[in-house]
């Protein structure tokens, strides 16, 4: 069961990275990171952290816990800038039309 947890986490991480690579290849750009990158990284890092702890491998436990934190921080930062960009687009549309943005 412990080995299965490690392999499943590895597959999730690789599938996530591959999905992002395909997206960037098709777009011919790295602009706009997929939310699934952070979902997959969070799931895989949580799984690898548990896997490493079950094996009593503290180097990998700490490393994967740090990767988990970085995934969550990346997710939060990306969400923040997406909300900010959406708010900026709304303000630009309102000023172009001559209307005042709603208070919120």
N, C-alpha and C positions, 0 to 999 in steps of 0.2 A: 504493500500500500504506500509506503514512504517513497519508493522509486517511482511509482505511478504519479504521485504528486509532483515530483521533480520534472518528469517527462511532460506532463500536461502543462505545467507552467512554462516550460521551454517552448512547447508548440504554440501556446497563446502568444508569447513574446515574439516568436519568429513570424507568426501569421500577422500580427499587428504591424511589425516593421515592414513586412513584404507589402501589405496593403498600402502603407504610406509611400513606399517606393513606387508602386504602380501608379498611385495618384499623382505623385510628382512627375513621373515620366510622361503620363498622358497630358498633364497640364503644361509640361515643359517649364515648370517653375516650382520653387519650394514655397512660394507664397501661400499662406493659408494652411495651417496644420490641422489635420483631421482630429476631431475629438476622440475618435476611436484609438488614436495613438496613446492618449492618456488613460483611457479605459483599459486597454490591453496592458499597458505598462504597469498600471496600478494592480490589476489582477495578477499578472505574472510576478511582480515584485513581492506582493503579499504571499503568494504561493511559495516562491523561492525563499522568503524569509522564514516561513513556517517549516519548510523542508530542511533548510540549513540548521535551524534550531533543533529539530527532531534528530538530526545527525550529530548534534553537539559540535557543529563546526561554527565557532563564534566569528571567525573572519568573514565567512559568507553571510552569516546572520546579520552582522552589523552592516556589511556592504549592501545587502539586499534591502535592509531597513532604510538605509540612506537613499537607495534608488526609489523606494516607495515614497519617501518624503518628497524627493525631487519630482516624481510623477504628480503628486497632489499639488505641489507648488506650481508646476507647469500648467496644470489644469486650471487652477485659480487665476493665474496671470493671464492665460489665454481667454478665459471667460470675462475677465475684467476688461481687456482690450476689445473684445467683441462687443460688449455692452457699450463701451465708450465710443466705438466706431458707429454703432447703431444710433446712439444719441446724437453724434455729430452729423450723421446723414440726415436725421430728422430735423435738426436745427437748420441745416443748409437748405432743405426743402422748404421749411417754413419761411426763412428769410427771402428765398427766391420768389415765393408766392406772395410775399407781403403780409403774411399772417404771423401772429405772435405764437411761439410754442406754448403748449399747455404747461402749467406748473405741475410738478409731480413730486 
